[in-house]
Amino acid sequence: MNDSHPAFAEASNLFDLDEATPIDWPCSRPAVLIAHERKALRDRFSEAGPTSLPDQEILELILFRAMPRKDVKPLAKELLEAFGDFNRVVTAPIDRLRQYTGLTKAVALEFKIIEAAAHRLARSKIMRRPVLSSWDALLDYCHTAMSHGETEKFRVLFLDPKNVLIADEEQAKGTVDHVPVYPREVAKRSLELNASAIILVHNHPSGDPTPSRSDISMTHQIQRACDALGLTLHDHLIIGKSKELSFRSEGLI
């Protein structure tokens, strides 16, 4: 055959790879590989414990339960990139979680169950116990319950004459940088519970626990209300992302 024949030259152009447009074919990882990775991850968790795994792998373990036949790696990575860390994923509002493709109602429910369990475990370490002698446990509880919220929340811890925690109540919800608090309502609730002392707690979604002028003013108003009723205001804690601020330690009350 003569390679210089015009018909052959035209046909050879069909196979010119330099000018060919690459095509991205849809593909997914083999189910056998996914199953193997899941088993290996579970084994590592069992043998080395949760502290040995990064946030993404802990998140994958949770997603396994709600998405037993799907590759959860892409979703776990996307959620962490969107929310920042494991705690913020688990505590995110359901309506925000459902915005992500593949995150079903079952997955959101799994997260909320884990969040509720974490709160109960932390709360059990301080309820019906002298709070002032369990201060580290109290701080752990406050961080678990409040440090990852996207809006400000204000809660009051009510104590009996022995400083045992008798009630923990969320009093108000606000926006990303403000929460309305009414000193009269705090004092009224203290009387209803027959409390002798209180601790105020609220979070700063920004992560910075530095008090604002309104935080300081509100605290002083509540302190005056407590003084008038013979109640003790032990402290006001502002919970940031990784640290907290104590009004008592800072000399603000």
Backbone hydrogen bonds, N-H to C=O, Kabsch-Sander energy under -0.5 kcal/mol:
donor,donor_aa,acceptor,acceptor_aa,energy
3,D,1,M,-0.7
5,H,2,N,-1.7
9,A,5,H,-2.0
10,E,6,P,-2.1
11,A,7,A,-2.0
12,S,8,F,-2.3
13,N,9,A,-0.9
13,N,10,E,-0.5
14,L,11,A,-1.3
15,F,12,S,-1.5
16,D,13,N,-1.6
17,L,15,F,-1.3
19,E,16,D,-1.2
20,A,17,L,-0.5
25,W,23,I,-0.9
34,I,30,P,-2.1
35,A,31,A,-2.6
36,H,32,V,-2.1
37,E,33,L,-2.4
38,R,34,I,-2.3
39,K,35,A,-2.1
40,A,36,H,-2.3
41,L,37,E,-2.3
42,R,38,R,-2.5
43,D,39,K,-2.4
44,R,40,A,-2.2
45,F,41,L,-2.2
46,S,42,R,-2.4
47,E,43,D,-2.4
48,A,44,R,-2.9
49,G,44,R,-0.6
49,G,45,F,-1.5
52,S,49,G,-1.4
53,L,50,P,-1.5
58,I,54,P,-1.9
59,L,55,D,-2.5
60,E,56,Q,-2.2
61,L,57,E,-2.1
62,I,58,I,-1.5
63,L,59,L,-2.3
64,F,60,E,-2.2
65,R,61,L,-0.8
65,R,62,I,-0.7
66,A,62,I,-0.9
67,M,63,L,-2.4
70,K,67,M,-1.2
72,V,70,K,-0.8
76,A,72,V,-2.7
77,K,73,K,-2.4
78,E,74,P,-2.3
79,L,75,L,-2.5
80,L,76,A,-2.0
81,E,77,K,-2.1
82,A,78,E,-1.8
83,F,79,L,-2.7
84,G,80,L,-2.2
89,V,85,D,-1.6
90,V,86,F,-2.4
91,T,87,N,-2.1
92,A,89,V,-1.0
96,R,93,P,-0.7
97,L,93,P,-2.0
98,R,94,I,-2.5
99,Q,96,R,-1.2
100,Y,97,L,-1.8
103,L,100,Y,-2.2
104,T,102,G,-1.1
108,A,104,T,-2.2
109,L,105,K,-2.4
110,E,106,A,-1.9
111,F,107,V,-2.1
112,K,108,A,-2.1
113,I,109,L,-2.1
114,I,110,E,-1.9
115,E,111,F,-2.5
116,A,112,K,-2.3
117,A,113,I,-2.3
118,A,114,I,-2.3
119,H,115,E,-2.1
120,R,116,A,-2.3
121,L,117,A,-2.4
122,A,118,A,-2.2
123,R,119,H,-2.7
124,S,120,R,-2.2
125,K,121,L,-0.6
125,K,122,A,-0.8
126,I,123,R,-1.7
127,M,123,R,-2.2
128,R,165,L,-1.8
129,R,126,I,-1.4
131,V,163,N,-2.9
133,S,130,P,-0.5
134,S,131,V,-1.6
138,L,134,S,-2.1
139,L,135,W,-2.4
140,D,136,D,-2.3
141,Y,137,A,-2.3
142,C,138,L,-2.5
143,H,139,L,-2.4
144,T,140,D,-2.5
145,A,141,Y,-2.6
146,M,142,C,-2.0
147,S,143,H,-1.7
149,G,146,M,-1.5
152,E,175,T,-3.5
154,F,172,A,-2.6
155,R,201,V,-3.2
156,V,169,E,-2.7
157,L,199,I,-2.8
158,F,156,V,-0.6
158,F,167,A,-2.8
159,L,197,A,-3.0
160,D,164,V,-2.0
163,N,160,D,-2.4
165,L,126,I,-0.5
165,L,129,R,-1.7
166,I,158,F,-2.8
167,A,158,F,-1.3
169,E,156,V,-2.3
171,Q,154,F,-2.7
171,Q,169,E,-0.6
172,A,154,F,-1.7
174,G,152,E,-2.7
175,T,178,H,-3.2
185,E,182,Y,-1.0
186,V,182,Y,-1.7
187,A,183,P,-2.4
188,K,184,R,-2.5
189,R,185,E,-2.4
190,S,186,V,-1.9
191,L,187,A,-1.8
192,E,188,K,-2.0
193,L,189,R,-1.9
194,N,191,L,-1.0
195,A,190,S,-2.7
196,S,159,L,-2.9
197,A,159,L,-1.5
198,I,232,T,-2.5
199,I,157,L,-1.9
200,L,235,D,-2.6
201,V,155,R,-2.4
202,H,237,L,-2.3
203,N,153,K,-1.2
204,H,239,I,-2.4
207,G,204,H,-2.4
216,I,212,S,-2.0
217,S,213,R,-2.6
218,M,214,S,-2.6
219,T,215,D,-2.0
220,H,216,I,-2.1
221,Q,217,S,-1.9
222,I,218,M,-2.2
223,Q,219,T,-2.5
224,R,220,H,-2.1
225,A,221,Q,-1.9
226,C,222,I,-2.5
227,D,223,Q,-2.6
228,A,224,R,-1.9
229,L,225,A,-1.0
229,L,226,C,-0.6
230,G,226,C,-0.8
230,G,227,D,-0.7
231,L,226,C,-2.8
232,T,196,S,-1.8
233,L,231,L,-0.5
234,H,198,I,-2.2
234,H,232,T,-0.9
235,D,198,I,-0.7
237,L,200,L,-3.1
238,I,245,L,-2.4
239,I,202,H,-2.5
239,I,237,L,-0.6
240,G,238,I,-0.6
240,G,243,K,-2.7
241,K,207,G,-0.8
245,L,238,I,-2.3
247,F,236,H,-2.3
247,F,245,L,-0.5
250,E,246,S,-1.9
251,G,248,R,-1.1
252,L,247,F,-2.8
253,I,247,F,-0.8
